[in-house]
Amino acid sequence: MGKSDNAVLARVVRTHESEILADWLREQGNEQRNPLQQLEQRNISREFLGAMRESLQSNVDTATAEWNNVRDILGGFSSTRAVQGFSPADTATFVFSLKQPVFTRLRTEVGEGEGLADALWLATTVIDRLGLYTTEAFQKSREQVIARQQRELLELSTPVVELWTGILALPLIGTLDSNRTQVVMESLLEKIVESRASIAIIDITGVPTVDTLVAQHLMKTVAAARLMGADCIISGIRPQIAQTIVHLGVDLAMVTTKASMHDAFATALQRTGQRVSSS
């Protein structure tokens, strides 16, 4: 493609910008949105088309610095769509629906012939690249949203409770894996620092199975708590789990274990020199 092809496309977008914008909004189905959504879609479409017009004055390589503003707009748009729960197809349609309005103006401006074919091919290349960039930006934003949601769920599923002065409880429910263990450890250590607790009860009543990996994760958490000056008591050791631990040869000799949270709490009170009395 020569520089003249670039000039034709840039001139068409610049000369017919308002008509292209109106047709583009119709292609996006903007009439079907409520007034607020129509205004938002009109604003982002106008901003994008204006930025595209400016970039086309320089070149048609959408990866260059001259297209930074266009890519920033698409990145922000894709991120917003990802948070709002739109699909990748809905998001990419924002860019791809621009083809028909641009093609229509190119036919009017250039006429039939080889010049039109070159101009259409150039417009297709530019819009397709921008559409692919939008899809990639959406996917990246969506992955970030999912990762954040997963972390928030992990944090909610591992609450650290202050049972008594200097005594914390960490009830675990479900399977322990490396990611969750990291969240458990961080939550526990932060609470130890905040409350200056000396005892932390890790209750595994809700953990369905304990294998070598789970046991290793528990020991890492216990070791980290000790480094912060807090001893750990593991409660919820059911008969089946006790047999599994023995069978696996996991050494829990350095850790106090109890069958129930009740027993663990009583031990914690005794170690801290506290007691509960009825009034």
Backbone bond lengths (Angstrom), bond angles and torsions (degrees), N, CA, C in turn:
res aa  C-N    CA-C-N  psi(-1)  N-CA   C-N-CA  omega(-1)  CA-C   N-CA-C  phi
1 M - - - 1.456 - - 1.525 110.03 -
2 G 1.300 117.02 133.97 1.445 120.34 178.84 1.503 112.38 -89.38
3 K 1.329 113.64 175.24 1.454 119.41 -179.18 1.524 110.69 -67.54
4 S 1.340 116.74 -26.75 1.463 120.15 179.33 1.515 111.23 -65.71
5 D 1.350 117.69 -35.90 1.460 121.10 177.19 1.522 110.28 -62.68
6 N 1.326 115.27 -42.23 1.459 120.39 177.56 1.523 109.85 -61.58
7 A 1.322 117.05 -41.43 1.456 121.73 -178.92 1.522 111.34 -64.69
8 V 1.334 116.65 -38.90 1.472 120.63 178.96 1.524 110.44 -62.74
9 L 1.317 115.98 -48.69 1.465 119.91 -179.07 1.523 110.66 -63.14
10 A 1.322 117.22 -44.13 1.462 121.08 179.69 1.524 110.80 -61.92
11 R 1.352 116.34 -41.31 1.462 120.26 -179.24 1.524 111.72 -66.65
12 V 1.313 117.16 -40.58 1.466 120.93 -179.59 1.528 110.94 -64.27
13 V 1.336 116.63 -44.39 1.462 120.05 179.50 1.524 110.35 -65.36
14 R 1.315 116.30 -40.03 1.467 120.06 -179.13 1.533 111.16 -68.81
15 T 1.328 116.98 -44.46 1.465 121.31 -175.09 1.522 112.50 -72.19
16 H 1.325 116.45 -37.19 1.467 120.70 -173.81 1.541 111.92 -112.17
17 E 1.310 116.68 28.42 1.471 120.19 -173.94 1.524 112.58 -58.20
18 S 1.316 118.09 -44.55 1.465 120.51 -177.43 1.526 111.37 -66.53
19 E 1.367 116.88 -41.20 1.471 119.40 178.83 1.526 111.10 -67.57
20 I 1.345 116.48 -40.39 1.470 120.13 177.82 1.519 110.33 -62.01
21 L 1.327 116.52 -42.55 1.460 120.34 179.88 1.523 111.22 -61.17
22 A 1.334 117.45 -44.75 1.467 120.94 -179.31 1.528 111.10 -62.93
23 D 1.340 116.31 -45.36 1.471 119.70 179.14 1.523 111.01 -66.07
24 W 1.312 115.58 -38.27 1.471 120.51 -178.68 1.528 110.79 -63.54
25 L 1.311 116.68 -42.85 1.468 120.29 178.69 1.519 110.75 -62.77
26 R 1.334 117.25 -37.04 1.464 119.58 176.26 1.522 111.08 -66.62
27 E 1.339 116.42 -39.62 1.463 120.05 177.28 1.528 111.37 -61.68
28 Q 1.335 116.44 -31.59 1.461 121.07 179.09 1.532 112.34 -80.19
29 G 1.331 117.46 -5.76 1.457 120.71 -178.22 1.519 112.66 72.14
30 N 1.328 116.25 37.07 1.457 119.94 -175.00 1.527 112.39 -67.06
31 E 1.356 117.11 -24.86 1.468 119.40 179.99 1.511 112.46 -65.11
32 Q 1.325 116.88 -22.81 1.465 121.25 -176.86 1.528 112.87 -83.02
33 R 1.336 117.47 -6.65 1.453 121.59 -178.70 1.529 110.00 -89.50
34 N 1.337 115.06 162.21 1.461 118.79 175.25 1.531 109.00 -73.99
35 P 1.341 118.02 166.64 1.475 120.24 -175.00 1.528 114.46 -55.02
36 L 1.321 117.27 -40.50 1.459 119.72 -179.85 1.521 111.10 -66.07
37 Q 1.331 116.89 -43.56 1.461 121.06 178.21 1.529 111.31 -64.69
38 Q 1.341 116.21 -37.43 1.465 119.98 177.23 1.523 111.00 -61.00
39 L 1.341 115.53 -43.77 1.462 119.82 -179.79 1.525 111.19 -64.15
40 E 1.342 117.14 -44.39 1.458 121.01 179.57 1.532 111.09 -62.30
41 Q 1.349 115.67 -42.95 1.464 119.16 -178.84 1.528 110.84 -68.32
42 R 1.318 116.68 -37.57 1.458 120.23 178.30 1.526 110.73 -64.35
43 N 1.330 116.41 -42.49 1.466 120.38 -178.16 1.529 112.20 -65.10
44 I 1.348 116.38 -46.20 1.462 119.13 -178.52 1.532 110.39 -68.87
45 S 1.339 117.11 -34.64 1.465 120.46 179.14 1.530 110.32 -68.69
46 R 1.329 116.83 -42.43 1.465 120.37 178.79 1.538 110.49 -64.45
47 E 1.337 115.93 -42.42 1.460 119.83 179.88 1.526 111.09 -62.79
48 F 1.333 116.09 -44.03 1.469 120.06 -179.54 1.522 111.34 -64.87
49 L 1.330 116.65 -45.98 1.458 120.23 -177.39 1.527 110.91 -64.34
50 G 1.336 116.80 -38.18 1.462 120.18 177.21 1.519 111.92 -64.59
51 A 1.345 115.89 -42.02 1.468 119.76 178.47 1.522 110.66 -66.17
52 M 1.316 116.85 -38.48 1.467 120.83 178.36 1.523 110.31 -64.78
53 R 1.312 116.99 -40.94 1.466 120.63 177.66 1.529 111.34 -58.49
54 E 1.329 115.68 -44.50 1.464 119.73 -179.38 1.531 111.32 -65.40
55 S 1.328 116.90 -40.85 1.466 120.41 -178.40 1.524 111.76 -67.72
56 L 1.336 116.15 -35.91 1.466 120.10 -179.73 1.521 112.37 -65.03
57 Q 1.325 117.87 -20.89 1.457 120.58 177.79 1.532 110.98 -65.15
58 S 1.348 116.18 -25.63 1.470 120.54 -177.04 1.516 112.67 -95.01
59 N 1.359 116.46 -56.68 1.464 120.16 -177.92 1.521 109.08 -163.30
60 V 1.331 116.01 179.79 1.465 120.81 -179.85 1.526 111.31 -114.11
61 D 1.319 116.77 11.80 1.467 121.00 177.98 1.525 108.27 -87.92
62 T 1.323 117.14 102.15 1.469 121.56 -172.85 1.523 113.16 -70.85
63 A 1.344 117.72 -4.41 1.463 120.22 179.04 1.525 112.42 -93.82
64 T 1.331 117.51 -3.27 1.463 120.62 -176.69 1.529 111.28 -84.08
65 A 1.332 114.53 169.85 1.468 120.46 -177.97 1.518 112.08 -63.44
66 E 1.342 116.81 -28.79 1.466 119.92 -179.38 1.522 112.23 -64.18
67 W 1.313 117.09 -17.38 1.472 121.24 -179.53 1.534 111.80 -103.37
68 N 1.322 117.25 11.63 1.466 120.20 -178.76 1.526 112.43 -57.10
69 N 1.326 116.44 -43.70 1.462 119.88 -178.19 1.525 111.19 -63.46
70 V 1.327 116.49 -41.18 1.467 120.35 178.27 1.524 110.49 -62.15
71 R 1.332 116.71 -45.03 1.466 120.20 -179.65 1.532 110.78 -65.95
72 D 1.323 117.25 -36.85 1.468 119.88 177.87 1.528 110.93 -63.14
73 I 1.319 116.16 -42.21 1.470 120.32 178.86 1.525 110.49 -62.87
74 L 1.325 116.33 -44.95 1.469 120.08 179.72 1.524 111.28 -66.66
75 G 1.345 117.13 -36.61 1.456 120.12 178.14 1.520 111.58 -63.75
76 G 1.332 116.66 -45.17 1.459 120.48 178.19 1.519 111.92 -65.29
77 F 1.329 116.13 -40.64 1.469 121.07 178.29 1.525 110.74 -62.50
78 S 1.331 116.45 -46.01 1.467 120.86 -179.29 1.519 111.36 -64.13
79 S 1.330 117.12 -40.89 1.459 121.26 179.15 1.523 110.94 -62.29
80 T 1.332 116.67 -43.15 1.469 120.80 178.67 1.514 110.65 -63.45
81 R 1.327 116.57 -44.02 1.473 120.49 179.32 1.533 111.07 -62.92
82 A 1.323 117.02 -37.94 1.464 120.28 179.97 1.526 110.43 -64.07
83 V 1.328 116.78 -43.20 1.466 121.18 179.34 1.524 110.95 -65.74
84 Q 1.323 116.67 -36.20 1.460 121.58 -177.87 1.517 113.04 -78.03
85 G 1.331 117.65 -8.21 1.458 121.05 175.22 1.520 114.97 90.52
86 F 1.337 117.99 15.83 1.464 120.33 177.33 1.529 109.66 -70.46
87 S 1.332 115.70 158.53 1.465 120.32 177.78 1.525 109.82 -85.66
88 P 1.340 118.23 162.06 1.466 120.78 176.18 1.524 112.22 -58.41
89 A 1.353 116.75 -37.75 1.465 120.63 -179.34 1.525 110.87 -64.86
90 D 1.348 117.33 -43.98 1.464 120.68 178.19 1.520 111.21 -60.14
91 T 1.328 115.74 -39.58 1.468 120.60 -177.62 1.525 111.17 -70.87
92 A 1.323 117.48 -44.41 1.467 121.02 -179.31 1.525 111.56 -67.38
93 T 1.333 117.29 -29.42 1.461 121.29 179.66 1.518 111.37 -59.72
94 F 1.326 116.58 -29.04 1.467 120.79 177.67 1.522 110.37 -53.01
95 V 1.314 117.88 -42.86 1.463 121.90 -179.05 1.526 111.32 -84.50
96 F 1.325 116.79 -47.73 1.464 119.73 -173.76 1.533 112.73 -65.21
97 S 1.329 117.38 -26.56 1.463 119.63 179.22 1.523 112.28 -71.68
98 L 1.331 117.05 -7.01 1.459 121.18 177.31 1.531 111.79 -75.97
99 K 1.326 117.47 -16.77 1.463 120.74 -175.00 1.525 112.72 -59.76
100 Q 1.324 117.12 -51.38 1.457 119.96 -174.04 1.525 112.64 -60.46
101 P 1.333 119.69 -47.21 1.473 119.03 177.88 1.529 112.74 -60.29
102 V 1.339 117.36 -40.12 1.470 120.45 179.88 1.526 110.24 -68.96
103 F 1.328 117.35 -42.96 1.468 120.95 -179.97 1.531 110.51 -60.56
104 T 1.322 116.33 -42.09 1.465 120.31 -178.40 1.528 111.24 -60.59
105 R 1.353 115.98 -43.37 1.466 119.57 -179.69 1.531 111.41 -71.31
106 L 1.314 116.98 -32.46 1.469 119.53 177.32 1.527 110.88 -65.74
107 R 1.329 118.25 -40.47 1.467 121.20 178.43 1.524 110.71 -63.21
108 T 1.330 115.57 -40.07 1.463 119.52 179.92 1.523 111.19 -67.63
109 E 1.331 115.84 -39.77 1.462 121.26 -174.71 1.528 112.58 -79.27
110 V 1.327 116.76 -41.75 1.470 120.76 -172.07 1.516 111.85 -94.48
111 G 1.344 117.28 -34.32 1.456 120.23 -174.78 1.521 110.90 83.29
112 E 1.311 116.19 -177.17 1.461 120.75 -178.65 1.528 110.59 -79.71
113 G 1.336 114.45 157.97 1.444 118.29 175.81 1.510 112.48 126.37
114 E 1.326 115.45 -172.49 1.457 120.68 -176.94 1.516 112.05 -64.71
115 G 1.332 116.55 -34.45 1.457 120.17 179.14 1.512 112.02 -61.45
116 L 1.329 116.73 -38.41 1.465 120.64 178.59 1.516 110.66 -67.13
117 A 1.341 116.54 -41.61 1.461 119.95 -179.58 1.523 110.89 -61.39
118 D 1.334 116.05 -42.46 1.460 119.78 178.96 1.524 111.46 -64.78
119 A 1.328 115.82 -42.94 1.461 120.06 -179.18 1.526 111.52 -65.34
120 L 1.334 116.62 -41.52 1.464 120.60 178.79 1.529 111.10 -64.87
121 W 1.332 115.67 -40.98 1.467 119.34 179.41 1.524 111.12 -64.77
122 L 1.320 117.09 -39.46 1.450 121.29 178.62 1.534 110.57 -65.54
123 A 1.324 116.68 -44.79 1.471 120.66 178.66 1.525 110.78 -62.46
124 T 1.348 116.30 -40.91 1.464 120.82 178.68 1.524 110.68 -61.45
125 T 1.334 116.33 -44.49 1.462 121.05 -179.11 1.521 111.12 -61.20
126 V 1.337 116.68 -46.89 1.459 121.06 -178.60 1.523 111.08 -63.13
127 I 1.313 117.31 -48.86 1.470 120.92 -176.49 1.524 111.19 -67.97
128 D 1.338 116.98 -38.16 1.471 119.64 178.22 1.531 111.20 -63.20
129 R 1.323 116.77 -42.02 1.465 119.96 178.94 1.521 110.98 -63.14
130 L 1.313 115.95 -41.51 1.474 119.71 178.64 1.530 110.41 -66.99
131 G 1.341 116.13 -36.39 1.459 119.28 177.91 1.521 112.00 -65.74
132 L 1.331 116.20 -41.18 1.467 120.22 177.46 1.533 110.88 -65.08
133 Y 1.325 116.21 -40.06 1.468 119.60 177.66 1.527 110.29 -61.70
134 T 1.332 116.10 -41.00 1.463 120.62 178.90 1.524 110.86 -61.88
135 T 1.326 116.87 -42.89 1.462 120.77 179.50 1.525 111.19 -63.93
136 E 1.334 116.67 -42.74 1.467 120.24 178.82 1.526 110.99 -65.07
137 A 1.324 116.93 -42.08 1.462 120.69 178.95 1.524 110.84 -64.56
138 F 1.333 116.36 -39.39 1.464 120.64 177.71 1.521 110.74 -63.11
139 Q 1.338 116.79 -45.80 1.459 120.97 -178.82 1.519 111.04 -61.55
140 K 1.326 116.76 -42.67 1.457 120.83 179.24 1.536 110.86 -64.05
141 S 1.319 116.25 -42.70 1.470 120.55 178.82 1.521 110.40 -65.46
142 R 1.329 115.96 -40.24 1.469 119.78 -179.40 1.525 110.81 -64.54
143 E 1.322 116.53 -40.25 1.466 120.24 177.86 1.517 110.90 -63.73
144 Q 1.330 117.26 -37.59 1.463 120.88 177.61 1.521 110.81 -66.17
145 V 1.337 116.79 -40.06 1.466 121.00 178.00 1.522 110.72 -62.99
146 I 1.341 116.12 -45.59 1.469 120.76 -179.81 1.519 110.69 -63.43
147 A 1.334 116.96 -43.12 1.468 120.55 179.72 1.528 110.60 -62.60
148 R 1.337 116.52 -41.72 1.466 119.36 178.87 1.522 111.37 -65.57
149 Q 1.335 116.64 -41.81 1.462 120.28 178.82 1.526 111.46 -63.92
150 Q 1.335 115.77 -40.04 1.464 119.39 178.69 1.529 110.79 -63.63
151 R 1.324 115.82 -40.97 1.460 119.36 179.36 1.529 110.62 -66.14
152 E 1.337 116.68 -40.85 1.461 120.06 178.66 1.523 110.77 -63.29
153 L 1.339 116.69 -39.41 1.465 119.88 177.71 1.524 110.98 -65.50
154 L 1.333 115.81 -39.57 1.457 119.28 177.66 1.523 111.35 -62.81
155 E 1.332 115.97 -41.11 1.457 119.73 179.65 1.519 111.04 -65.74
156 L 1.348 116.35 -38.02 1.460 120.16 178.50 1.524 111.53 -68.98
157 S 1.334 116.02 -30.26 1.465 119.85 -177.22 1.523 112.69 -85.61
158 T 1.323 117.05 -1.65 1.464 120.24 179.29 1.530 110.38 -130.25
159 P 1.327 117.73 63.22 1.470 119.65 -179.13 1.526 111.00 -74.67
160 V 1.325 116.69 138.15 1.460 121.87 174.78 1.528 107.14 -103.36
161 V 1.340 116.07 119.58 1.459 121.94 -173.64 1.530 109.45 -110.23
162 E 1.322 116.73 136.30 1.461 120.93 174.65 1.527 108.31 -88.62
163 L 1.337 116.00 102.43 1.459 120.72 -177.63 1.525 112.14 -73.05
164 W 1.290 115.50 -40.13 1.467 121.28 -174.74 1.526 107.58 -154.35
165 T 1.285 116.77 171.47 1.459 119.36 178.83 1.529 110.31 -59.20
166 G 1.319 115.69 117.49 1.459 121.39 178.88 1.509 114.67 80.45
167 I 1.339 117.78 6.16 1.469 120.92 -177.80 1.534 109.49 -125.97
168 L 1.322 115.35 121.87 1.464 121.44 178.47 1.521 110.34 -109.89
169 A 1.333 115.52 155.24 1.466 120.91 175.15 1.521 108.73 -130.24
170 L 1.321 115.08 134.90 1.457 121.18 178.35 1.530 108.42 -125.48
171 P 1.354 116.98 93.20 1.473 119.35 178.84 1.524 110.85 -80.03
172 L 1.313 116.52 123.90 1.465 121.34 179.75 1.519 110.41 -103.61
173 I 1.323 115.54 133.12 1.466 121.74 178.85 1.517 108.26 -130.21
174 G 1.320 116.75 128.57 1.458 120.66 179.85 1.519 112.32 96.85
175 T 1.316 115.49 -171.97 1.459 122.00 -174.74 1.520 111.41 -83.49
176 L 1.325 115.65 141.72 1.462 121.53 176.18 1.528 109.26 -96.32
177 D 1.331 116.16 125.23 1.458 120.14 171.63 1.527 108.20 -124.75
178 S 1.313 116.76 -177.43 1.465 120.17 -175.15 1.522 112.37 -61.24
179 N 1.345 117.09 -44.68 1.458 120.33 -178.62 1.516 111.46 -64.18
180 R 1.335 115.89 -44.63 1.453 119.09 -178.39 1.523 110.58 -68.62
181 T 1.319 116.80 -36.75 1.460 119.63 178.43 1.527 110.71 -60.62
182 Q 1.317 116.34 -39.43 1.464 120.31 178.84 1.524 110.72 -62.51
183 V 1.333 116.85 -42.26 1.465 120.73 178.65 1.523 110.39 -66.39
184 V 1.345 116.31 -42.52 1.470 121.29 178.47 1.524 109.81 -58.69
185 M 1.325 115.90 -47.64 1.452 120.84 -177.99 1.528 111.20 -62.02
186 E 1.332 116.52 -45.74 1.461 120.43 -179.65 1.522 111.39 -62.88
187 S 1.336 116.58 -44.54 1.467 120.64 -179.20 1.526 110.96 -62.91
188 L 1.329 116.00 -42.99 1.458 120.43 -178.44 1.525 111.15 -66.75
189 L 1.324 116.79 -45.68 1.464 120.03 -178.25 1.529 111.58 -65.05
190 E 1.332 116.24 -39.79 1.469 119.14 178.10 1.530 110.97 -62.91
191 K 1.345 116.15 -39.55 1.461 119.87 -179.40 1.529 111.01 -71.00
192 I 1.332 116.84 -35.12 1.469 120.29 177.42 1.525 110.08 -61.71
193 V 1.328 115.99 -44.36 1.460 120.05 178.76 1.526 110.83 -65.17
194 E 1.323 115.31 -43.28 1.465 119.97 -177.18 1.519 112.51 -65.25
195 S 1.339 117.02 -43.59 1.470 121.06 -174.39 1.528 113.13 -96.92
196 R 1.351 116.89 -9.51 1.464 122.25 -176.17 1.537 110.84 56.74
197 A 1.311 114.96 39.71 1.463 120.10 -178.79 1.519 111.09 -73.60
198 S 1.329 115.38 150.10 1.466 120.76 178.69 1.526 111.85 -109.92
199 I 1.339 116.90 -12.68 1.464 121.62 179.38 1.523 108.69 -131.65
200 A 1.333 117.06 134.65 1.464 122.33 174.43 1.523 108.64 -127.39
201 I 1.315 115.59 123.10 1.471 121.24 178.77 1.523 108.21 -97.60
202 I 1.323 116.71 118.36 1.468 121.64 176.64 1.519 107.60 -101.79
203 D 1.318 115.62 109.11 1.466 120.03 -176.15 1.529 109.90 -97.88
204 I 1.335 116.71 120.71 1.467 121.15 -177.47 1.530 111.67 -109.85
205 T 1.345 116.32 24.73 1.467 119.45 178.14 1.518 111.12 -56.75
206 G 1.328 117.21 -36.27 1.461 120.97 -177.85 1.506 115.10 -88.88
207 V 1.339 117.77 4.98 1.468 120.74 176.95 1.525 108.04 -87.36
208 P 1.330 118.99 116.82 1.467 120.94 -172.78 1.516 114.76 -63.48
209 T 1.312 116.75 -41.66 1.464 120.30 -178.50 1.524 109.79 -140.21
210 V 1.325 114.15 151.80 1.463 119.77 175.71 1.522 107.76 -123.10
211 D 1.334 115.86 112.65 1.455 119.82 175.45 1.534 108.48 -111.44
212 T 1.306 115.88 -172.82 1.469 119.38 -177.44 1.522 111.54 -59.57
213 L 1.337 117.01 -40.64 1.460 121.20 -178.67 1.526 110.99 -64.90
214 V 1.341 116.52 -46.17 1.465 120.35 179.18 1.524 110.53 -61.33
215 A 1.347 116.08 -42.57 1.463 120.19 179.29 1.526 110.86 -61.76
216 Q 1.329 116.77 -40.51 1.463 120.45 177.85 1.525 111.23 -63.22
217 H 1.325 116.36 -40.49 1.459 120.33 178.36 1.528 110.68 -63.35
218 L 1.330 116.71 -40.83 1.465 120.56 178.48 1.526 110.77 -63.11
219 M 1.315 116.15 -42.84 1.460 120.23 -178.49 1.535 111.44 -66.32
220 K 1.343 116.52 -35.23 1.463 119.45 176.21 1.528 111.09 -63.61
221 T 1.321 115.48 -40.78 1.463 120.05 179.37 1.518 110.99 -65.74
222 V 1.337 116.12 -42.35 1.471 121.11 178.33 1.522 110.36 -62.41
223 A 1.329 116.68 -44.19 1.467 120.97 -179.19 1.529 110.90 -63.77
224 A 1.332 116.89 -40.92 1.465 120.18 179.53 1.517 110.93 -65.23
225 A 1.330 117.21 -40.28 1.465 121.06 178.76 1.524 110.94 -64.04
226 R 1.333 116.46 -38.74 1.471 120.10 178.96 1.525 111.34 -63.10
227 L 1.325 115.88 -38.05 1.454 119.60 178.33 1.528 111.36 -63.26
228 M 1.318 116.14 -25.29 1.462 120.92 177.76 1.523 112.22 -91.17
229 G 1.343 116.84 4.28 1.461 120.58 176.18 1.511 115.72 89.76
230 A 1.330 118.02 17.55 1.466 121.16 -179.49 1.526 110.02 -121.35
231 D 1.337 116.29 134.58 1.464 121.25 174.21 1.525 109.51 -86.79
232 C 1.318 115.47 150.09 1.460 120.34 -179.48 1.524 110.91 -113.01
233 I 1.323 114.76 144.43 1.460 122.37 171.65 1.529 106.57 -121.74
234 I 1.319 116.59 125.46 1.467 120.31 178.16 1.518 108.51 -96.37
235 S 1.315 116.54 121.08 1.463 121.24 179.67 1.521 110.25 -115.42
236 G 1.333 115.47 168.03 1.461 120.36 -179.69 1.510 113.09 86.48
237 I 1.355 116.78 23.74 1.460 120.77 179.03 1.528 108.81 -78.50
238 R 1.322 116.65 96.76 1.462 121.28 178.64 1.530 109.71 -78.36
239 P 1.346 118.44 161.17 1.465 121.30 -179.06 1.530 113.51 -53.17
240 Q 1.360 115.64 -42.53 1.466 118.58 -178.51 1.528 111.16 -64.88
241 I 1.334 116.08 -40.04 1.460 120.07 -179.66 1.520 110.30 -69.46
242 A 1.341 116.59 -37.11 1.465 120.13 178.31 1.523 110.48 -62.03
243 Q 1.333 116.06 -43.02 1.465 119.34 178.39 1.526 111.54 -64.42
244 T 1.332 115.64 -39.86 1.475 119.59 179.58 1.513 111.00 -63.30
245 I 1.341 116.69 -43.68 1.464 121.22 -179.31 1.525 110.58 -62.01
246 V 1.330 116.36 -43.16 1.468 120.55 178.55 1.523 110.28 -64.45
247 H 1.347 116.24 -42.64 1.456 121.12 -178.60 1.531 110.74 -63.78
248 L 1.335 116.42 -37.10 1.455 120.41 -179.31 1.524 112.51 -76.40
249 G 1.319 116.18 -14.93 1.450 120.34 -178.74 1.517 113.49 74.55
250 V 1.342 117.17 25.42 1.462 121.39 179.83 1.525 108.81 -75.92
251 D 1.318 115.87 128.79 1.457 120.93 -177.40 1.531 110.29 -89.96
252 L 1.331 115.54 107.62 1.460 121.24 176.15 1.528 111.07 -110.74
253 A 1.335 114.99 22.59 1.470 119.07 -175.04 1.523 111.84 -62.72
254 M 1.326 117.23 -30.24 1.458 120.72 -177.33 1.527 113.01 -87.15
255 V 1.339 115.71 1.45 1.468 119.76 -177.49 1.517 109.39 -120.37
256 T 1.320 117.03 133.37 1.461 121.40 176.09 1.517 108.67 -75.25
257 T 1.321 116.61 129.85 1.467 121.23 179.02 1.518 109.50 -123.30
258 K 1.329 115.43 145.31 1.455 121.73 179.16 1.521 109.46 -136.40
259 A 1.322 114.49 155.37 1.458 119.38 -177.04 1.520 112.22 -74.38
260 S 1.329 118.43 -28.86 1.463 121.05 -175.47 1.521 110.76 -140.75
261 M 1.312 115.70 163.30 1.451 121.64 175.79 1.526 110.64 -63.41
262 H 1.339 116.22 -34.68 1.467 121.00 178.67 1.526 110.66 -58.40
263 D 1.333 115.55 -49.46 1.464 120.04 -179.57 1.534 111.13 -64.98
264 A 1.326 116.35 -39.38 1.464 120.11 -179.55 1.529 110.69 -65.33
265 F 1.328 116.75 -40.04 1.463 120.74 -179.21 1.531 110.56 -66.92
266 A 1.323 115.56 -40.04 1.465 119.69 178.19 1.535 110.31 -62.21
267 T 1.322 116.41 -42.20 1.468 120.58 178.02 1.522 111.12 -64.16
268 A 1.318 116.42 -40.97 1.469 120.97 -179.97 1.522 110.67 -63.88
269 L 1.335 117.42 -41.12 1.466 120.72 178.25 1.530 110.72 -63.08
270 Q 1.330 115.04 -41.64 1.460 119.76 -179.98 1.537 111.05 -63.21
271 R 1.316 116.29 -43.25 1.479 120.07 -178.78 1.520 111.91 -66.15
272 T 1.312 116.74 -33.62 1.467 119.75 -178.48 1.516 112.58 -90.34
273 G 1.358 116.80 1.48 1.460 119.97 178.40 1.513 113.38 71.93
274 Q 1.307 117.47 29.38 1.462 121.29 179.91 1.518 109.53 -118.20
275 R 1.309 115.02 162.40 1.475 118.75 176.57 1.516 109.04 -151.85
276 V 1.308 114.76 158.59 1.457 121.13 177.89 1.518 108.52 -106.42
277 S 1.314 116.48 126.09 1.467 120.45 -179.62 1.520 109.95 -124.71
278 S 1.311 115.01 147.72 1.472 120.45 178.91 1.522 108.60 -82.66
279 S 1.316 116.37 143.66 1.477 121.25 -178.35 1.526 110.30 -83.04
